Amino acid sequence: MTSTPEPGASATPRPGGQGTTAMRAVVQHRYGPPEVLEQAELPIPRPGRGEVLVRVAAAGVHPGDHFLLTGLPLMVRAVFGLRRPRIMVRGRDLAGTVTAVGEGVAALWPGDAVFGWSTTGTLAEYACVPAEQLAPIPAGVPMVQAAAVATSGITALQAMRDIARVQPGQRVLITGASGGVGHYAVQIAVALGAEVTGVCSAGNLEMVRSLGAAAIDYTATDPVTEALRTGASYDVVLDNAEAQPLAVMRRALTPIGTLIPNNGHGGRWFGPLGRIARDRLTSLTTRQRLRPFTSIEKRADLLTLSEMLADGRIVPVIERTYPLADAADALRHVGRRHARGKVVITMPADPRT
């Protein structure tokens, strides 16, 4: 007879069968292009107090993973390691199944399907994750979709709900609307009752329209010029592309509208920090709200996203999936900054295969 561990009790995982103690992972020993990534076998970690061990089914990747891979902008290294990354396993978002729980965990059991984020790497067959960084995967939502939600979904939720404070009937413009953050922001703004216009390339127009927004092909129509021509200014602009100068984008806003610049790229040393400082100074001289921000991962927001997944208010768009062995290709694709929706890395079905 097999016993089920009590919640909060530690359990010894038996991944892959009797005696299996190693897992495959993607590691990085130095900063550089995707070619610096290596496949490795590592010991399967054991959950500490407040943690659970997750058998990872899929891991979403996003531009932040590429920043850490390359170590650019250089300010990244002040946080993650000056000469090399302190944590060598890459990846942050994940979805999978709890296989063991550490002491003090009362809300999760072995067998639970969960998604969330980890600061110790997710491009591996197993990850130890604080229970507070996980939420349940709703019934019927595939692991691949759930793995694509945490970082981009939280950023979009906080931008639309907390920073912009989108209200029913408002007009919202989202550039980069077909990207990772953008396609969630479109759906969240629509769910909040806004009239949403998404800016994207011609090949992504139908995808953005399918999310409930009007769509503009930026190669054929300039959204600012169109707003000025029609006299239909926007209450909120989420500028994920930042392809236009700040002064130009402000022309698309109402006199008291909110502009959220949200492109993490910038100079070699400090990335977007110079632009953020400039935008905050400019906001002191105008009634318009200029609100660059950095999202903060919160379990409460993860639970909100779980509810939105459950009732269909958000549906992750997955452009491509890659096997773990092709993680370098996945990060190379994300680094080109033209991913449609999300990119996800999938794990082998069984560690022994």
RAPEWO-V959026 format. One record per residue. RES is the residue in three letters. PHI is phi in degrees with one decimal (* if undefined). Layout:
BEGIN
res->RES phi->PHI
res->RES phi->PHI
END
This chain:
BEGIN
res->MET phi->*
res->THR phi->-93.6
res->SER phi->-95.3
res->THR phi->-97.9
res->PRO phi->-60.5
res->GLU phi->-65.5
res->PRO phi->-59.1
res->GLY phi->89.4
res->ALA phi->-91.4
res->SER phi->-75.2
res->ALA phi->-142.5
res->THR phi->-89.3
res->PRO phi->-70.2
res->ARG phi->-124.3
res->PRO phi->-67.1
res->GLY phi->73.6
res->GLY phi->110.6
res->GLN phi->-56.2
res->GLY phi->85.6
res->THR phi->-71.5
res->THR phi->-128.3
res->ALA phi->-118.8
res->MET phi->-135.3
res->ARG phi->-88.3
res->ALA phi->-151.5
res->VAL phi->-105.7
res->VAL phi->-123.8
res->GLN phi->-138.0
res->HIS phi->-103.6
res->ARG phi->-153.7
res->TYR phi->-75.3
res->GLY phi->160.0
res->PRO phi->-72.1
res->PRO phi->-54.6
res->GLU phi->-64.1
res->VAL phi->-77.0
res->LEU phi->-70.2
res->GLU phi->-131.1
res->GLN phi->-85.7
res->ALA phi->-144.7
res->GLU phi->-106.7
res->LEU phi->-126.4
res->PRO phi->-64.5
res->ILE phi->-68.3
res->PRO phi->-71.7
res->ARG phi->-113.3
res->PRO phi->-69.3
res->GLY phi->-91.1
res->ARG phi->-61.2
res->GLY phi->80.3
res->GLU phi->-111.4
res->VAL phi->-128.4
res->LEU phi->-95.0
res->VAL phi->-112.0
res->ARG phi->-79.3
res->VAL phi->-72.9
res->ALA phi->-96.6
res->ALA phi->-157.0
res->ALA phi->-135.2
res->GLY phi->-79.3
res->VAL phi->-122.7
res->HIS phi->-152.6
res->PRO phi->-55.4
res->GLY phi->-60.4
res->ASP phi->-65.0
res->HIS phi->-70.0
res->PHE phi->-58.1
res->LEU phi->-69.1
res->LEU phi->-60.6
res->THR phi->-85.0
res->GLY phi->71.1
res->LEU phi->-126.7
res->PRO phi->-64.5
res->LEU phi->-63.8
res->MET phi->-62.9
res->VAL phi->-55.5
res->ARG phi->-70.5
res->ALA phi->-64.7
res->VAL phi->-96.0
res->PHE phi->-104.9
res->GLY phi->132.1
res->LEU phi->-69.2
res->ARG phi->-97.8
res->ARG phi->-154.4
res->PRO phi->-62.0
res->ARG phi->-67.6
res->ILE phi->-104.8
res->MET phi->-88.4
res->VAL phi->-82.2
res->ARG phi->-87.2
res->GLY phi->99.1
res->ARG phi->-133.2
res->ASP phi->-91.1
res->LEU phi->-157.2
res->ALA phi->-142.6
res->GLY phi->-179.4
res->THR phi->-121.3
res->VAL phi->-65.8
res->THR phi->-113.1
res->ALA phi->-159.0
res->VAL phi->-124.3
res->GLY phi->-90.2
res->GLU phi->-61.6
res->GLY phi->84.1
res->VAL phi->-96.1
res->ALA phi->-114.2
res->ALA phi->-98.2
res->LEU phi->-123.5
res->TRP phi->-126.8
res->PRO phi->-55.3
res->GLY phi->101.8
res->ASP phi->-68.9
res->ALA phi->-89.6
res->VAL phi->-136.8
res->PHE phi->-140.5
res->GLY phi->163.4
res->TRP phi->-138.7
res->SER phi->-138.6
res->THR phi->-92.7
res->THR phi->-111.3
res->GLY phi->101.2
res->THR phi->-125.9
res->LEU phi->-83.7
res->ALA phi->-158.2
res->GLU phi->-73.4
res->TYR phi->-138.1
res->ALA phi->-146.4
res->CYS phi->-88.3
res->VAL phi->-134.9
res->PRO phi->-55.6
res->ALA phi->-58.2
res->GLU phi->-72.0
res->GLN phi->-106.1
res->LEU phi->-131.3
res->ALA phi->-139.2
res->PRO phi->-70.0
res->ILE phi->-83.2
res->PRO phi->-61.9
res->ALA phi->-56.6
res->GLY phi->89.6
res->VAL phi->-90.6
res->PRO phi->-64.9
res->MET phi->-56.3
res->VAL phi->-60.3
res->GLN phi->-68.8
res->ALA phi->-61.6
res->ALA phi->-65.2
res->ALA phi->-95.1
res->VAL phi->-98.0
res->ALA phi->-53.5
res->THR phi->-67.7
res->SER phi->-67.9
res->GLY phi->-65.4
res->ILE phi->-64.3
res->THR phi->-60.1
res->ALA phi->-64.7
res->LEU phi->-62.3
res->GLN phi->-67.0
res->ALA phi->-63.4
res->MET phi->-78.9
res->ARG phi->-84.1
res->ASP phi->-96.5
res->ILE phi->-84.5
res->ALA phi->-79.1
res->ARG phi->54.0
res->VAL phi->-59.0
res->GLN phi->-117.6
res->PRO phi->-55.2
res->GLY phi->88.0
res->GLN phi->-72.7
res->ARG phi->-97.8
res->VAL phi->-123.8
res->LEU phi->-110.9
res->ILE phi->-126.4
res->THR phi->-87.5
res->GLY phi->61.4
res->ALA phi->-69.3
res->SER phi->-96.1
res->GLY phi->-83.2
res->GLY phi->-60.9
res->VAL phi->-70.3
res->GLY phi->-58.4
res->HIS phi->-72.1
res->TYR phi->-72.6
res->ALA phi->-60.7
res->VAL phi->-56.9
res->GLN phi->-66.4
res->ILE phi->-69.7
res->ALA phi->-63.7
res->VAL phi->-62.3
res->ALA phi->-62.7
res->LEU phi->-81.6
res->GLY phi->95.6
res->ALA phi->-83.7
res->GLU phi->-94.9
res->VAL phi->-109.1
res->THR phi->-120.8
res->GLY phi->-108.7
res->VAL phi->-106.1
res->CYS phi->-158.6
res->SER phi->-81.9
res->ALA phi->-58.2
res->GLY phi->-69.1
res->ASN phi->-110.9
res->LEU phi->-58.8
res->GLU phi->-66.4
res->MET phi->-60.7
res->VAL phi->-65.0
res->ARG phi->-63.8
res->SER phi->-66.3
res->LEU phi->-86.7
res->GLY phi->105.3
res->ALA phi->-112.7
res->ALA phi->-72.8
res->ALA phi->-134.1
res->ILE phi->-121.3
res->ASP phi->-83.5
res->TYR phi->-67.9
res->THR phi->-79.4
res->ALA phi->-113.7
res->THR phi->-137.5
res->ASP phi->-84.5
res->PRO phi->-64.3
res->VAL phi->-69.4
res->THR phi->-59.3
res->GLU phi->-64.3
res->ALA phi->-63.1
res->LEU phi->-68.8
res->ARG phi->-65.8
res->THR phi->-87.6
res->GLY phi->73.1
res->ALA phi->-103.9
res->SER phi->-73.9
res->TYR phi->-104.4
res->ASP phi->-75.2
res->VAL phi->-139.9
res->VAL phi->-126.0
res->LEU phi->-100.3
res->ASP phi->-102.0
res->ASN phi->-76.9
res->ALA phi->-91.2
res->GLU phi->49.3
res->ALA phi->-83.7
res->GLN phi->-110.7
res->PRO phi->-59.8
res->LEU phi->-55.1
res->ALA phi->-61.6
res->VAL phi->-70.4
res->MET phi->-63.8
res->ARG phi->-63.3
res->ARG phi->-67.4
res->ALA phi->-83.3
res->LEU phi->-89.9
res->THR phi->-67.8
res->PRO phi->-58.3
res->ILE phi->-121.0
res->GLY phi->-74.5
res->THR phi->-115.8
res->LEU phi->-113.3
res->ILE phi->-115.9
res->PRO phi->-70.5
res->ASN phi->-147.1
res->ASN phi->-115.8
res->GLY phi->-77.1
res->HIS phi->-85.3
res->GLY phi->175.7
res->GLY phi->-70.4
res->ARG phi->-63.4
res->TRP phi->-87.5
res->PHE phi->-117.0
res->GLY phi->58.7
res->PRO phi->-85.5
res->LEU phi->-60.6
res->GLY phi->-62.2
res->ARG phi->-64.8
res->ILE phi->-61.7
res->ALA phi->-62.0
res->ARG phi->-61.5
res->ASP phi->-64.0
res->ARG phi->-66.8
res->LEU phi->-66.1
res->THR phi->-61.6
res->SER phi->-64.5
res->LEU phi->-75.2
res->THR phi->-112.1
res->THR phi->-142.6
res->ARG phi->-76.7
res->GLN phi->-69.4
res->ARG phi->-95.5
res->LEU phi->-105.0
res->ARG phi->-129.2
res->PRO phi->-62.1
res->PHE phi->-152.0
res->THR phi->-117.5
res->SER phi->-70.1
res->ILE phi->-121.7
res->GLU phi->-71.9
res->LYS phi->-132.7
res->ARG phi->-64.5
res->ALA phi->-58.4
res->ASP phi->-72.3
res->LEU phi->-62.5
res->LEU phi->-66.9
res->THR phi->-61.8
res->LEU phi->-64.8
res->SER phi->-60.5
res->GLU phi->-64.7
res->MET phi->-70.0
res->LEU phi->-65.3
res->ALA phi->-63.4
res->ASP phi->-100.3
res->GLY phi->83.0
res->ARG phi->-66.5
res->ILE phi->-125.8
res->VAL phi->-132.3
res->PRO phi->-62.5
res->VAL phi->-99.4
res->ILE phi->-105.6
res->GLU phi->-74.0
res->ARG phi->-145.2
res->THR phi->-119.7
res->TYR phi->-129.5
res->PRO phi->-71.4
res->LEU phi->-54.3
res->ALA phi->-64.2
res->ASP phi->-107.7
res->ALA phi->-58.5
res->ALA phi->-61.1
res->ASP phi->-65.1
res->ALA phi->-62.3
res->LEU phi->-70.5
res->ARG phi->-63.5
res->HIS phi->-64.2
res->VAL phi->-62.6
res->GLY phi->-65.1
res->ARG phi->-76.8
res->ARG phi->69.5
res->HIS phi->-128.2
res->ALA phi->-65.6
res->ARG phi->-98.0
res->GLY phi->71.5
res->LYS phi->-118.3
res->VAL phi->-115.9
res->VAL phi->-131.4
res->ILE phi->-104.5
res->THR phi->-106.5
res->MET phi->-97.0
res->PRO phi->-57.0
res->ALA phi->-63.4
res->ASP phi->-140.7
res->PRO phi->-57.4
res->ARG phi->-86.7
res->THR phi->-86.1
END
